[in-house]
Amino acid sequence: MGSVAPDRVTTNPLWWLYQDLRLERQSSGPLPPGELDFSVARTRRFARDPLPAMLEAYRRYGPIFTLRVLHAPVVFMLGPEANHFVTVSHASHFHWREGSLGDLIPFLGDGLLTTDGAAHRQARRIMLPAFHRERIAASADTMLAETDRAMASWRPGATVDLYAWTRELALRIALRALFGLEPERRHDDVDLAAEFERGLSYYGADYFVQALRGPGTPWRRMRRARARLDRVLFAEIARRRRDGERREDVLSLLLDARDEHGATLTDGQVRDQVMTLLFAGHDTTTSTVTFLFYELARQPRVVAGLLAEQEAVLTPGAEPTAGQLVSELPRLEMAMDETLRLYPPAWVGPRRVVEGFEFAGHRVPAGARVNYCSWASHHLPEVFADPEAFVPERFAPTAKAALPKGAYVPFGGGSRTCIGMRFGQLEVKAIATSILRRFRLELLPGYELRIREMPTLSPRDGLPVVLRERAVPPALAGSV
Protein backbone atom coordinates (compact mmCIF):
# COMPACT_ATOMS: atom_id res chain seq x y z
CA MET A 1 0.00 0.00 0.00
CA GLY A 2 3.00 2.24 -0.32
CA SER A 3 1.48 3.72 -3.48
CA VAL A 4 -0.91 5.74 -1.31
CA ALA A 5 1.45 6.51 1.55
CA PRO A 6 1.11 10.18 2.56
CA ASP A 7 3.87 12.68 1.89
CA ARG A 8 6.30 13.12 4.74
CA VAL A 9 6.00 16.36 6.70
CA THR A 10 8.61 18.11 8.78
CA THR A 11 8.27 18.55 12.55
CA ASN A 12 10.62 21.54 12.59
CA PRO A 13 8.66 24.48 14.10
CA LEU A 14 10.93 27.01 12.40
CA TRP A 15 10.02 25.59 8.99
CA TRP A 16 6.30 25.90 9.74
CA LEU A 17 6.83 29.45 10.98
CA TYR A 18 8.56 30.29 7.70
CA GLN A 19 5.86 28.52 5.68
CA ASP A 20 3.02 30.39 7.36
CA LEU A 21 4.75 33.75 6.92
CA ARG A 22 5.55 32.97 3.28
CA LEU A 23 1.98 31.95 2.48
CA GLU A 24 0.61 35.06 4.17
CA ARG A 25 2.92 37.30 2.11
CA GLN A 26 1.95 35.55 -1.10
CA SER A 27 -1.77 35.59 -0.35
CA SER A 28 -3.85 36.74 -3.30
CA GLY A 29 -6.22 38.88 -1.28
CA PRO A 30 -7.29 40.08 2.18
CA LEU A 31 -8.51 37.65 4.80
CA PRO A 32 -11.96 37.95 6.41
CA PRO A 33 -12.20 40.73 9.03
CA GLY A 34 -11.05 40.23 12.59
CA GLU A 35 -8.03 40.80 14.83
CA LEU A 36 -5.00 40.57 12.58
CA ASP A 37 -2.31 42.31 14.64
CA PHE A 38 0.35 40.22 16.44
CA SER A 39 -0.48 39.84 20.14
CA VAL A 40 1.18 37.58 22.71
CA ALA A 41 -1.63 38.38 25.14
CA ARG A 42 -4.29 37.23 22.66
CA THR A 43 -2.33 34.05 21.93
CA ARG A 44 -2.05 33.19 25.62
CA ARG A 45 -5.70 34.05 26.24
CA PHE A 46 -6.76 31.89 23.32
CA ALA A 47 -4.60 29.01 24.53
CA ARG A 48 -6.15 29.14 28.01
CA ASP A 49 -9.80 29.93 27.20
CA PRO A 50 -10.62 30.09 23.48
CA LEU A 51 -14.41 29.79 23.68
CA PRO A 52 -15.18 33.36 24.84
CA ALA A 53 -12.77 34.78 22.26
CA MET A 54 -14.48 32.93 19.42
CA LEU A 55 -18.01 33.76 20.57
CA GLU A 56 -17.13 37.45 20.97
CA ALA A 57 -15.61 37.56 17.47
CA TYR A 58 -18.69 35.79 16.08
CA ARG A 59 -20.92 38.48 17.59
CA ARG A 60 -18.73 41.23 16.12
CA TYR A 61 -17.92 39.84 12.69
CA GLY A 62 -20.42 37.08 11.89
CA PRO A 63 -19.88 33.42 10.92
CA ILE A 64 -16.43 33.93 9.38
CA PHE A 65 -13.60 35.97 10.91
CA THR A 66 -9.83 35.98 11.40
CA LEU A 67 -7.80 35.91 14.62
CA ARG A 68 -4.02 35.98 14.66
CA VAL A 69 -2.93 33.25 17.06
CA LEU A 70 0.80 33.22 17.78
CA HIS A 71 2.36 34.19 14.43
CA ALA A 72 -0.35 33.00 12.03
CA PRO A 73 -3.73 34.42 11.05
CA VAL A 74 -6.41 31.74 11.47
CA VAL A 75 -9.81 31.97 9.77
CA PHE A 76 -12.65 30.65 11.94
CA MET A 77 -15.97 29.51 10.50
CA LEU A 78 -18.80 29.00 12.99
CA GLY A 79 -22.41 27.89 12.82
CA PRO A 80 -24.38 25.15 11.07
CA GLU A 81 -23.74 26.38 7.50
CA ALA A 82 -20.03 26.77 8.16
CA ASN A 83 -19.71 23.30 9.67
CA HIS A 84 -21.53 21.72 6.74
CA PHE A 85 -19.46 23.72 4.25
CA VAL A 86 -16.13 22.55 5.71
CA THR A 87 -16.99 18.94 6.51
CA VAL A 88 -19.41 17.98 3.72
CA SER A 89 -20.32 20.26 0.83
CA HIS A 90 -16.85 21.75 0.18
CA ALA A 91 -14.61 19.30 2.02
CA SER A 92 -12.34 18.95 -1.02
CA HIS A 93 -11.20 22.57 -0.54
CA PHE A 94 -9.36 21.61 2.65
CA HIS A 95 -6.53 19.41 3.89
CA TRP A 96 -6.15 18.11 7.44
CA ARG A 97 -2.52 17.07 7.26
CA GLU A 98 -1.18 20.58 6.78
CA GLY A 99 -3.47 22.05 9.42
CA SER A 100 -2.84 21.89 13.14
CA LEU A 101 -3.75 18.21 13.30
CA GLY A 102 -0.41 17.59 11.62
CA ASP A 103 1.06 18.45 15.03
CA LEU A 104 -0.07 14.99 16.18
CA ILE A 105 2.15 13.20 13.64
CA PRO A 106 5.30 13.10 15.83
CA PHE A 107 3.44 10.96 18.38
CA LEU A 108 0.60 9.24 16.51
CA GLY A 109 2.17 8.93 13.05
CA ASP A 110 0.24 8.79 9.78
CA GLY A 111 -3.14 7.48 10.91
CA LEU A 112 -6.70 8.43 10.05
CA LEU A 113 -6.48 11.73 11.92
CA THR A 114 -3.43 13.04 10.10
CA THR A 115 -3.84 11.90 6.49
CA ASP A 116 -5.84 13.10 3.49
CA GLY A 117 -6.82 11.91 0.06
CA ALA A 118 -6.15 8.38 -1.17
CA ALA A 119 -4.18 7.32 1.92
CA HIS A 120 -7.05 8.29 4.21
CA ARG A 121 -9.74 6.74 2.02
CA GLN A 122 -7.90 3.46 1.74
CA ALA A 123 -7.15 3.19 5.45
CA ARG A 124 -10.74 4.01 6.34
CA ARG A 125 -12.02 1.41 3.89
CA ILE A 126 -9.77 -1.21 5.45
CA MET A 127 -10.89 -0.47 9.00
CA LEU A 128 -14.63 -0.03 8.48
CA PRO A 129 -15.43 -3.75 8.93
CA ALA A 130 -13.98 -3.61 12.46
CA PHE A 131 -16.59 -1.00 13.39
CA HIS A 132 -19.71 -2.70 12.05
CA ARG A 133 -22.57 -2.77 14.54
CA GLU A 134 -22.24 -6.48 15.29
CA ARG A 135 -18.54 -6.27 16.10
CA ILE A 136 -19.05 -3.20 18.26
CA ALA A 137 -21.88 -4.91 20.15
CA ALA A 138 -19.54 -7.83 20.86
CA SER A 139 -17.28 -5.39 22.73
CA ALA A 140 -19.97 -4.58 25.30
CA ASP A 141 -18.98 -7.49 27.55
CA THR A 142 -15.38 -6.24 27.68
CA MET A 143 -16.54 -2.70 28.44
CA LEU A 144 -18.77 -3.82 31.29
CA ALA A 145 -16.24 -6.28 32.72
CA GLU A 146 -13.47 -3.68 32.74
CA THR A 147 -15.78 -1.11 34.35
CA ASP A 148 -16.77 -3.58 37.08
CA ARG A 149 -13.08 -4.34 37.70
CA ALA A 150 -12.27 -0.64 37.93
CA MET A 151 -15.13 -0.04 40.39
CA ALA A 152 -14.23 -2.97 42.64
CA SER A 153 -12.34 -0.76 45.09
CA TRP A 154 -14.99 1.99 45.24
CA ARG A 155 -16.57 2.53 48.66
CA PRO A 156 -19.19 5.05 49.82
CA GLY A 157 -17.52 8.11 51.32
CA ALA A 158 -14.30 7.74 49.32
CA THR A 159 -13.04 10.45 46.98
CA VAL A 160 -12.12 9.53 43.40
CA ASP A 161 -10.68 11.62 40.58
CA LEU A 162 -13.20 10.50 38.00
CA TYR A 163 -11.15 11.92 35.12
CA ALA A 164 -7.99 9.98 36.01
CA TRP A 165 -10.03 6.86 36.79
CA THR A 166 -11.83 6.98 33.44
CA ARG A 167 -8.60 7.60 31.51
CA GLU A 168 -7.11 4.39 32.83
CA LEU A 169 -10.36 2.48 32.25
CA ALA A 170 -10.84 3.73 28.68
CA LEU A 171 -7.29 2.81 27.73
CA ARG A 172 -7.72 -0.69 29.18
CA ILE A 173 -10.93 -1.14 27.18
CA ALA A 174 -9.27 0.04 23.97
CA LEU A 175 -6.23 -2.20 24.48
CA ARG A 176 -8.42 -5.26 25.06
CA ALA A 177 -11.42 -4.67 22.80
CA LEU A 178 -9.63 -3.17 19.80
CA PHE A 179 -6.17 -4.73 19.90
CA GLY A 180 -6.30 -7.86 22.06
CA LEU A 181 -3.54 -6.61 24.39
CA GLU A 182 -3.68 -7.37 28.11
CA PRO A 183 -3.33 -4.06 29.98
CA GLU A 184 -2.16 -5.53 33.29
CA ARG A 185 0.76 -7.28 31.65
CA ARG A 186 3.96 -5.29 31.44
CA HIS A 187 5.00 -5.67 27.83
CA ASP A 188 8.79 -5.74 27.60
CA ASP A 189 8.79 -3.92 30.97
CA VAL A 190 6.80 -1.02 29.48
CA ASP A 191 3.69 0.33 31.23
CA LEU A 192 1.54 1.06 28.17
CA ALA A 193 -0.94 3.33 29.96
CA ALA A 194 1.75 5.42 31.65
CA GLU A 195 3.77 5.86 28.46
CA PHE A 196 0.69 6.79 26.47
CA GLU A 197 -0.20 9.46 29.03
CA ARG A 198 3.40 10.70 29.08
CA GLY A 199 3.39 11.10 25.31
CA LEU A 200 0.05 12.93 25.20
CA SER A 201 1.13 15.35 27.94
CA TYR A 202 3.27 17.13 25.32
CA TYR A 203 0.11 18.51 23.69
CA GLY A 204 -1.06 20.07 26.95
CA ALA A 205 2.05 22.27 27.15
CA ASP A 206 2.02 25.96 26.26
CA TYR A 207 2.35 26.82 22.54
CA PHE A 208 5.77 28.32 23.11
CA VAL A 209 7.05 25.39 25.18
CA GLN A 210 5.93 22.88 22.53
CA ALA A 211 8.31 24.55 20.07
CA LEU A 212 11.36 23.84 22.25
CA ARG A 213 13.62 20.90 21.48
CA GLY A 214 16.49 19.31 23.36
CA PRO A 215 17.02 17.56 26.72
CA GLY A 216 14.38 18.10 29.40
CA THR A 217 11.74 19.50 27.03
CA PRO A 218 8.19 18.13 26.62
CA TRP A 219 9.18 17.26 23.04
CA ARG A 220 12.01 15.00 24.20
CA ARG A 221 9.77 13.30 26.81
CA MET A 222 7.11 12.69 24.15
CA ARG A 223 9.64 11.15 21.78
CA ARG A 224 10.98 8.84 24.50
CA ALA A 225 7.43 7.72 25.29
CA ARG A 226 6.82 7.03 21.61
CA ALA A 227 9.99 4.94 21.39
CA ARG A 228 8.92 2.77 24.35
CA LEU A 229 5.42 2.28 22.94
CA ASP A 230 6.84 1.49 19.51
CA ARG A 231 9.02 -1.22 21.01
CA VAL A 232 5.91 -2.97 22.35
CA LEU A 233 3.71 -2.44 19.29
CA PHE A 234 6.31 -3.53 16.74
CA ALA A 235 7.11 -6.61 18.85
CA GLU A 236 3.41 -7.57 18.93
CA ILE A 237 3.06 -6.98 15.17
CA ALA A 238 6.13 -9.13 14.48
CA ARG A 239 4.88 -11.87 16.80
CA ARG A 240 1.47 -12.08 15.14
CA ARG A 241 2.98 -12.06 11.67
CA ARG A 242 5.40 -14.82 12.67
CA ASP A 243 2.89 -17.00 14.56
CA GLY A 244 -0.09 -16.31 12.32
CA GLU A 245 -2.26 -15.55 15.35
CA ARG A 246 -5.42 -13.67 14.50
CA ARG A 247 -8.25 -12.44 16.73
CA GLU A 248 -11.50 -10.51 16.39
CA ASP A 249 -9.71 -7.17 16.71
CA VAL A 250 -8.55 -4.23 14.61
CA LEU A 251 -4.91 -5.25 14.80
CA SER A 252 -5.62 -8.59 13.11
CA LEU A 253 -7.71 -6.80 10.48
CA LEU A 254 -4.83 -4.45 9.70
CA LEU A 255 -2.31 -7.29 9.46
CA ASP A 256 -4.47 -9.15 6.91
CA ALA A 257 -5.48 -6.11 4.84
CA ARG A 258 -4.76 -6.14 1.10
CA ASP A 259 -5.24 -3.42 -1.46
CA GLU A 260 -6.53 -4.03 -5.01
CA HIS A 261 -2.99 -4.96 -6.07
CA GLY A 262 -2.48 -7.44 -3.24
CA ALA A 263 -0.04 -5.25 -1.29
CA THR A 264 -0.17 -5.29 2.53
CA LEU A 265 0.26 -2.58 5.10
CA THR A 266 3.79 -2.10 6.35
CA ASP A 267 4.53 -2.56 10.04
CA GLY A 268 4.83 1.21 10.34
CA GLN A 269 1.41 1.80 8.78
CA VAL A 270 -0.17 -0.75 11.13
CA ARG A 271 1.50 0.91 14.10
CA ASP A 272 0.26 4.38 13.11
CA GLN A 273 -3.37 3.28 12.81
CA VAL A 274 -3.19 1.48 16.17
CA MET A 275 -1.82 4.59 17.89
CA THR A 276 -4.43 6.82 16.26
CA LEU A 277 -7.33 4.62 17.37
CA LEU A 278 -5.93 4.37 20.89
CA PHE A 279 -5.75 8.16 21.08
CA ALA A 280 -9.20 8.76 19.61
CA GLY A 281 -11.00 6.16 21.72
CA HIS A 282 -9.13 6.92 24.91
CA ASP A 283 -9.47 10.70 24.98
CA THR A 284 -13.01 11.11 23.71
CA THR A 285 -14.57 8.53 26.04
CA THR A 286 -12.68 9.88 29.05
CA SER A 287 -13.80 13.46 28.45
CA THR A 288 -17.43 12.56 27.75
CA VAL A 289 -17.86 10.37 30.84
CA THR A 290 -16.20 12.99 33.03
CA PHE A 291 -18.24 15.93 31.78
CA LEU A 292 -21.45 13.87 31.88
CA PHE A 293 -21.05 13.15 35.59
CA TYR A 294 -20.00 16.74 36.30
CA GLU A 295 -23.37 17.84 34.92
CA LEU A 296 -25.33 15.02 36.57
CA ALA A 297 -23.84 15.94 39.95
CA ARG A 298 -25.57 19.32 39.51
CA GLN A 299 -28.79 17.97 38.00
CA PRO A 300 -30.73 15.71 40.43
CA ARG A 301 -33.83 15.96 38.20
CA VAL A 302 -31.94 14.43 35.27
CA VAL A 303 -30.43 11.72 37.48
CA ALA A 304 -33.89 10.77 38.77
CA GLY A 305 -35.05 10.28 35.18
CA LEU A 306 -32.05 8.11 34.35
CA LEU A 307 -32.62 5.90 37.40
CA ALA A 308 -36.31 5.52 36.56
CA GLU A 309 -35.30 4.48 33.05
CA GLN A 310 -32.89 1.88 34.43
CA GLU A 311 -35.58 0.50 36.72
CA ALA A 312 -37.97 0.14 33.78
CA VAL A 313 -35.49 -1.42 31.33
CA LEU A 314 -32.69 -3.31 33.05
CA THR A 315 -32.95 -6.80 34.48
CA PRO A 316 -32.18 -7.07 38.21
CA GLY A 317 -29.01 -9.04 38.93
CA ALA A 318 -27.85 -9.02 35.28
CA GLU A 319 -25.49 -6.85 33.27
CA PRO A 320 -27.09 -4.69 30.59
CA THR A 321 -27.07 -6.20 27.13
CA ALA A 322 -25.55 -4.46 24.14
CA GLY A 323 -29.03 -4.05 22.69
CA GLN A 324 -30.28 -2.33 25.83
CA LEU A 325 -27.31 0.03 25.90
CA VAL A 326 -27.63 0.90 22.21
CA SER A 327 -31.36 1.50 21.85
CA GLU A 328 -33.37 1.02 25.07
CA LEU A 329 -32.02 3.84 27.25
CA PRO A 330 -33.18 6.99 25.42
CA ARG A 331 -32.81 9.27 28.46
CA LEU A 332 -29.17 8.27 28.80
CA GLU A 333 -28.70 8.82 25.06
CA MET A 334 -30.11 12.34 25.35
CA ALA A 335 -27.88 13.13 28.34
CA MET A 336 -24.84 11.89 26.42
CA ASP A 337 -25.76 13.95 23.36
CA GLU A 338 -26.20 17.07 25.48
CA THR A 339 -22.81 16.45 27.12
CA LEU A 340 -21.23 16.21 23.68
CA ARG A 341 -22.93 19.46 22.70
CA LEU A 342 -21.56 21.34 25.69
CA TYR A 343 -18.14 19.65 25.70
CA PRO A 344 -17.29 18.08 22.32
CA PRO A 345 -13.91 16.36 22.92
CA ALA A 346 -12.68 17.03 19.37
CA TRP A 347 -13.58 20.68 19.84
CA VAL A 348 -11.89 22.16 16.77
CA GLY A 349 -11.36 21.03 13.18
CA PRO A 350 -8.17 22.64 11.83
CA ARG A 351 -7.70 22.71 8.06
CA ARG A 352 -5.40 24.20 5.42
CA VAL A 353 -7.09 25.64 2.32
CA VAL A 354 -5.95 23.97 -0.91
CA GLU A 355 -8.43 25.78 -3.16
CA GLY A 356 -9.63 29.32 -2.48
CA PHE A 357 -13.35 29.80 -1.79
CA GLU A 358 -15.99 32.32 -0.80
CA PHE A 359 -18.24 32.02 2.23
CA ALA A 360 -20.74 34.51 3.66
CA GLY A 361 -19.44 37.24 1.36
CA HIS A 362 -15.75 36.83 2.20
CA ARG A 363 -12.99 35.30 0.09
CA VAL A 364 -10.48 32.91 1.69
CA PRO A 365 -7.31 32.27 -0.34
CA ALA A 366 -5.43 29.01 -0.84
CA GLY A 367 -2.85 28.37 1.86
CA ALA A 368 -4.86 29.97 4.67
CA ARG A 369 -5.43 28.18 7.95
CA VAL A 370 -9.15 27.57 8.56
CA ASN A 371 -10.81 26.13 11.67
CA TYR A 372 -14.39 25.11 12.14
CA CYS A 373 -15.25 24.72 15.83
CA SER A 374 -17.99 22.45 17.12
CA TRP A 375 -17.54 23.77 20.67
CA ALA A 376 -18.29 27.37 19.69
CA SER A 377 -21.00 26.40 17.18
CA HIS A 378 -22.77 24.37 19.87
CA HIS A 379 -22.91 27.49 22.06
CA LEU A 380 -24.69 29.80 19.60
CA PRO A 381 -27.98 30.94 21.20
CA GLU A 382 -29.75 31.24 17.85
CA VAL A 383 -29.17 27.51 17.34
CA PHE A 384 -29.43 26.21 20.92
CA ALA A 385 -31.52 28.37 23.25
CA ASP A 386 -29.87 29.04 26.64
CA PRO A 387 -26.73 27.30 25.36
CA GLU A 388 -24.89 27.12 28.71
CA ALA A 389 -27.70 25.10 30.32
CA PHE A 390 -27.61 21.29 30.46
CA VAL A 391 -30.94 20.30 28.86
CA PRO A 392 -30.97 16.70 27.55
CA GLU A 393 -34.48 17.18 26.15
CA ARG A 394 -32.91 19.17 23.30
CA PHE A 395 -32.04 15.77 21.86
CA ALA A 396 -35.42 14.12 22.07
CA PRO A 397 -35.90 12.41 18.66
CA THR A 398 -38.18 15.06 17.13
CA ALA A 399 -36.06 17.97 18.41
CA LYS A 400 -32.83 16.38 17.20
CA ALA A 401 -34.31 15.69 13.76
CA ALA A 402 -35.34 19.36 13.47
CA LEU A 403 -31.79 20.69 13.93
CA PRO A 404 -30.27 22.36 10.85
CA LYS A 405 -27.61 20.46 8.91
CA GLY A 406 -24.26 21.04 10.57
CA ALA A 407 -25.72 22.30 13.86
CA TYR A 408 -24.50 19.33 15.91
CA VAL A 409 -21.09 17.97 14.91
CA PRO A 410 -19.31 16.42 17.93
CA PHE A 411 -17.90 13.66 15.70
CA GLY A 412 -17.15 15.77 12.63
CA GLY A 413 -19.01 15.18 9.40
CA GLY A 414 -18.94 13.76 5.90
CA SER A 415 -16.11 11.39 5.00
CA ARG A 416 -14.21 12.46 8.14
CA THR A 417 -16.93 11.44 10.61
CA CYS A 418 -15.21 9.61 13.46
CA ILE A 419 -14.93 5.95 12.47
CA GLY A 420 -15.17 4.88 16.11
CA MET A 421 -18.25 6.97 16.91
CA ARG A 422 -20.54 4.02 17.69
CA PHE A 423 -17.83 2.24 19.68
CA GLY A 424 -17.33 5.38 21.77
CA GLN A 425 -21.05 5.93 22.32
CA LEU A 426 -21.51 2.34 23.49
CA GLU A 427 -18.52 2.66 25.80
CA VAL A 428 -19.82 5.87 27.39
CA LYS A 429 -23.23 4.26 27.97
CA ALA A 430 -21.69 1.10 29.45
CA ILE A 431 -19.52 3.04 31.91
CA ALA A 432 -22.27 5.53 32.84
CA THR A 433 -24.86 2.79 33.34
CA SER A 434 -22.56 0.79 35.63
CA ILE A 435 -21.80 3.85 37.77
CA LEU A 436 -25.43 4.99 38.00
CA ARG A 437 -26.57 1.53 39.15
CA ARG A 438 -24.23 1.62 42.14
CA PHE A 439 -23.32 5.14 43.20
CA ARG A 440 -24.27 8.78 43.31
CA LEU A 441 -21.32 11.05 42.55
CA GLU A 442 -21.05 14.31 44.49
CA LEU A 443 -18.78 17.24 43.62
CA LEU A 444 -16.31 18.37 46.26
CA PRO A 445 -17.36 21.62 47.98
CA GLY A 446 -15.85 24.61 46.20
CA TYR A 447 -14.91 22.70 43.05
CA GLU A 448 -14.91 24.91 39.96
CA LEU A 449 -14.63 23.40 36.51
CA ARG A 450 -11.72 24.77 34.46
CA ILE A 451 -11.36 23.39 30.96
CA ARG A 452 -8.14 22.46 29.16
CA GLU A 453 -8.36 22.41 25.37
CA MET A 454 -5.34 20.47 24.15
CA PRO A 455 -5.41 18.06 22.54
CA THR A 456 -9.04 17.39 23.49
CA LEU A 457 -11.40 19.09 25.95
CA SER A 458 -10.84 17.90 29.51
CA PRO A 459 -11.12 19.26 33.06
CA ARG A 460 -7.86 21.06 33.81
CA ASP A 461 -7.87 19.98 37.47
CA GLY A 462 -9.44 16.57 37.04
CA LEU A 463 -12.87 15.84 38.54
CA PRO A 464 -12.65 14.86 42.23
CA VAL A 465 -15.97 13.37 43.37
CA VAL A 466 -17.23 11.84 46.60
CA LEU A 467 -18.86 8.42 46.21
CA ARG A 468 -22.27 8.21 47.84
CA GLU A 469 -24.44 5.14 48.21
CA ARG A 470 -27.44 5.59 45.99
CA ALA A 471 -30.97 4.78 46.97
CA VAL A 472 -31.73 1.55 45.15
CA PRO A 473 -35.20 1.16 43.61
CA PRO A 474 -36.68 -2.18 44.71
CA ALA A 475 -36.68 -3.58 41.16
CA LEU A 476 -32.90 -3.12 40.94
CA ALA A 477 -31.96 -4.25 44.42
CA GLY A 478 -30.61 -7.58 43.20
CA SER A 479 -28.15 -5.99 40.78
CA VAL A 480 -25.96 -4.05 43.20
Order of alpha helices (4+ residues) and beta strands (2+ residues): alpha-beta-alpha-alpha-beta-beta-alpha-beta-alpha-alpha-alpha-alpha-beta-alpha-alpha-alpha-alpha-alpha-alpha-alpha-alpha-alpha-beta-beta-beta-beta-alpha-alpha-alpha-beta-beta-beta-beta
